[in-house]
Amino acid sequence: MIKEKESVWTSWNENIKHPFKELFFVKTEEDLQKVIREAEKVRFFGNKQSSADICAGVASLIDIREYDQILSYNDNNREITVQAGIKLQDLIEAVEAKGWCIPCLPDINTITLGGALATGTHGTSGKIMADYVVEFRVINTDGTITVISEGDELIDTYRVSLGVLGVISTVKIRCVENYTLHLHEGPEKDNVWLPRIKSDLKKYEFLRILWLPHTDTGYVIRGKKIDPETPIQENLGPAYLKHRRTASKILYKYSHKFPWITYIANNILYKAFFSSKKEHKGSLYQATVTKSRGSTIELAEWTIALDKFPQAFEELKKVINSWKNDSFIHIPMDVRFLSADKSWLSYAYKQDTVTLGCVTRNAPTADTYEAFHTIEEVFLKYGGRPHWAKRFKAKDEELNKLYPKWNEFKELRKKLDPTNKFLNGYLGKLFNEEV
Ligand SMILES: Cc1cc2nc3c(=O)[nH]c(=O)nc-3n(C[C@H](O)[C@H](O)[C@H](O)COP(=O)(O)OP(=O)(O)OC[C@H]3O[C@@H](n4cnc5c(N)ncnc54)[C@H](O)[C@@H]3O)c2cc1C
């Protein structure tokens, strides 16, 4: 097990930095157990792509990315068991090679499975990824192992755990048979796509809206399952569409100094990159997940009960369109949908949910991006829940109002980790604990 000493941990986009005393690169479960058992305070990380300060900030760190093997398949049940450091790309490619699919994938494939599960990572038109897990093997503070399986009462606690209940060692995921989606994409005015949400969710197996703030328009992606052999009129739009992210980066370059530039930039980006229609087909992974990104971004995301979304959305729109503040928002705001589940810290705990992303493409100046505060203010008013891996300010008191099981989760955490071994400063504030 290689160890690095006395250096600085840096997140993906360099917005978060923390000194550490020792950093371990683990490859086996025994290594993981040993480091955890012996450390006084320890955090562990995957691909460091979270915008929230949830990975480091303590003396001992574990890089889990080389703990990434596929351990077994169960063909009868379409189950795959893997080590938690596996990159999503490797996991999904292995699953697709079997003719299987994890039915709700995030729009990123470079993150680790452990990082995805711990933070409630999700896609659209299904459940959060962690809901497809049927068994977790978790390492406790003293290095012992707990296995939590489908049917165990505690599994709904461990599904989204921010890595504060233990380190996820291995995971068994139950997949479904792979399927082909026939996708239509194109712009629609807000007064067209917004009232259609509920009927679209019934009619389509895939629904995602890339909302284009300051244009009154959403770029709507609807997908229906089809037989893979069904012929379609493929239309991938003009070749220059692939330059959208570069163009955005350039257009938003000075938007931190002059936020109103965003209004002009968004209207240019809308006309150039979101005004044509597309039609294509493919698997959920091949046809809908972004495979590479040229630059870093900084994110917030708020989630809200489906029934409350239209009202919260209209209020947010009013605030950001007012020009009396600097809450201009970069394109796009990702609108996605989750079905209700039972995971204690899930965004969709007991409610069908809409998620709304908020991005700045100018990551180094994210601290002054007023939109992050505005979206939080508006969504908190409607009982919105923040994405654990992204930017938000709410702490224990507010979270207790948003998550019915918050206090029970806190009690369990305290029981499993009485010395707060797994808490860094940020997580300490979140759970109202001295660290
Ligand atoms: C470009 C981009 C696109 C994104 N798209 C989506 C999306 O579509 N949907 C969505 O929901 N989110 C999305 N995210 C958020 C992303 O899924 C989370 O930030 C995820 O946690 C990143 O995984 P990671 O491997 O980088 O984890 P890290 O950021 O390294 O770690 C995240 C957390 O997981 C914990 N952790 C890591 N491994 C383990 C383990 N084995 N056991 C217990 N805890 C562990 C860490 O301690 C930390 O608290 C996106 C982020 C980016 C930057």
The ligand as an SDF file (V2000), in Angstrom:
LIG
                    3D

 53 58  0  0  0  0  0  0  0  0999 V2000
  -19.3930   17.1840  -14.3340 C   0  0  0  0  0  0  0  0  0  0  0  0
  -20.1930   16.5750  -13.2300 C   0  0  0  0  0  0  0  0  0  0  0  0
  -21.3840   15.9330  -13.5370 C   0  0  0  0  0  0  0  0  0  0  0  0
  -22.1420   15.3730  -12.5160 C   0  0  0  0  0  0  0  0  0  0  0  0
  -23.3150   14.7680  -12.8480 N   0  0  0  0  0  0  0  0  0  0  0  0
  -24.0970   14.2860  -11.8580 C   0  0  0  0  0  0  0  0  0  0  0  0
  -25.3550   13.6990  -12.1810 C   0  0  0  0  0  0  0  0  0  0  0  0
  -25.7340   13.5710  -13.3300 O   0  0  0  0  0  0  0  0  0  0  0  0
  -26.1280   13.2930  -11.1420 N   0  0  0  0  0  0  0  0  0  0  0  0
  -25.7420   13.4250   -9.8390 C   0  0  0  0  0  0  0  0  0  0  0  0
  -26.5070   13.0680   -8.9440 O   0  0  0  0  0  0  0  0  0  0  0  0
  -24.5430   13.9330   -9.5280 N   0  0  0  0  0  0  0  0  0  0  0  0
  -23.7190   14.3620  -10.5040 C   0  0  0  0  0  0  0  0  0  0  0  0
  -22.4920   14.8800  -10.1800 N   0  0  0  0  0  0  0  0  0  0  0  0
  -22.0360   14.8090   -8.7860 C   0  0  0  0  0  0  0  0  0  0  0  0
  -21.2040   13.5400   -8.5920 C   0  0  0  0  0  0  0  0  0  0  0  0
  -21.9560   12.4090   -8.8940 O   0  0  0  0  0  0  0  0  0  0  0  0
  -20.7280   13.4430   -7.1180 C   0  0  0  0  0  0  0  0  0  0  0  0
  -19.9470   14.5650   -6.8320 O   0  0  0  0  0  0  0  0  0  0  0  0
  -19.9440   12.1640   -6.8400 C   0  0  0  0  0  0  0  0  0  0  0  0
  -19.8380   12.0210   -5.4570 O   0  0  0  0  0  0  0  0  0  0  0  0
  -18.5450   12.2310   -7.4360 C   0  0  0  0  0  0  0  0  0  0  0  0
  -17.9190   10.9690   -7.3170 O   0  0  0  0  0  0  0  0  0  0  0  0
  -16.3870   10.9010   -6.9750 P   0  0  0  0  0  0  0  0  0  0  0  0
  -15.9040    9.5260   -7.2920 O   0  0  0  0  0  0  0  0  0  0  0  0
  -15.6620   12.0310   -7.5800 O   0  0  0  0  0  0  0  0  0  0  0  0
  -16.4940   11.0550   -5.4020 O   0  0  0  0  0  0  0  0  0  0  0  0
  -15.7140   12.0700   -4.4230 P   0  0  0  0  0  0  0  0  0  0  0  0
  -16.0710   13.4690   -4.7770 O   0  0  0  0  0  0  0  0  0  0  0  0
  -14.2620   11.7130   -4.4180 O   0  0  0  0  0  0  0  0  0  0  0  0
  -16.3680   11.6580   -3.0190 O   0  0  0  0  0  0  0  0  0  0  0  0
  -17.6960   12.0230   -2.7510 C   0  0  0  0  0  0  0  0  0  0  0  0
  -18.0900   11.5220   -1.3610 C   0  0  0  0  0  0  0  0  0  0  0  0
  -18.1820   10.1000   -1.3810 O   0  0  0  0  0  0  0  0  0  0  0  0
  -17.4410    9.5590   -0.2950 C   0  0  0  0  0  0  0  0  0  0  0  0
  -16.9470    8.2670   -0.7310 N   0  0  0  0  0  0  0  0  0  0  0  0
  -16.1500    7.9810   -1.7800 C   0  0  0  0  0  0  0  0  0  0  0  0
  -15.9330    6.6580   -1.8360 N   0  0  0  0  0  0  0  0  0  0  0  0
  -16.5980    6.1010   -0.7930 C   0  0  0  0  0  0  0  0  0  0  0  0
  -16.7460    4.7690   -0.3080 C   0  0  0  0  0  0  0  0  0  0  0  0
  -16.1660    3.7450   -0.9090 N   0  0  0  0  0  0  0  0  0  0  0  0
  -17.4960    4.5790    0.7920 N   0  0  0  0  0  0  0  0  0  0  0  0
  -18.1150    5.6140    1.4210 C   0  0  0  0  0  0  0  0  0  0  0  0
  -18.0050    6.8910    1.0050 N   0  0  0  0  0  0  0  0  0  0  0  0
  -17.2570    7.1190   -0.0940 C   0  0  0  0  0  0  0  0  0  0  0  0
  -16.3220   10.5790   -0.0690 C   0  0  0  0  0  0  0  0  0  0  0  0
  -15.7760   10.4700    1.2270 O   0  0  0  0  0  0  0  0  0  0  0  0
  -17.0850   11.8580   -0.2530 C   0  0  0  0  0  0  0  0  0  0  0  0
  -17.7820   12.1590    0.9200 O   0  0  0  0  0  0  0  0  0  0  0  0
  -21.7020   15.4340  -11.1690 C   0  0  0  0  0  0  0  0  0  0  0  0
  -20.4940   16.0670  -10.8710 C   0  0  0  0  0  0  0  0  0  0  0  0
  -19.7420   16.6230  -11.8860 C   0  0  0  0  0  0  0  0  0  0  0  0
  -18.4600   17.2860  -11.5520 C   0  0  0  0  0  0  0  0  0  0  0  0
  1  2  1  0
  2  3  1  0
  2 52  2  0
  3  4  2  0
  4  5  1  0
  4 50  1  0
  5  6  2  0
  6  7  1  0
  6 13  1  0
  7  8  2  0
  7  9  1  0
  9 10  1  0
 10 11  2  0
 10 12  1  0
 12 13  2  0
 13 14  1  0
 14 15  1  0
 14 50  1  0
 15 16  1  0
 16 17  1  0
 16 18  1  0
 18 19  1  0
 18 20  1  0
 20 21  1  0
 20 22  1  0
 22 23  1  0
 23 24  1  0
 24 25  2  0
 24 26  1  0
 24 27  1  0
 27 28  1  0
 28 29  2  0
 28 30  1  0
 28 31  1  0
 31 32  1  0
 32 33  1  0
 33 34  1  0
 33 48  1  0
 34 35  1  0
 35 36  1  0
 35 46  1  0
 36 37  1  0
 36 45  1  0
 37 38  2  0
 38 39  1  0
 39 40  1  0
 39 45  2  0
 40 41  1  0
 40 42  2  0
 42 43  1  0
 43 44  2  0
 44 45  1  0
 46 47  1  0
 46 48  1  0
 48 49  1  0
 50 51  2  0
 51 52  1  0
 52 53  1  0
M  END
$$$$
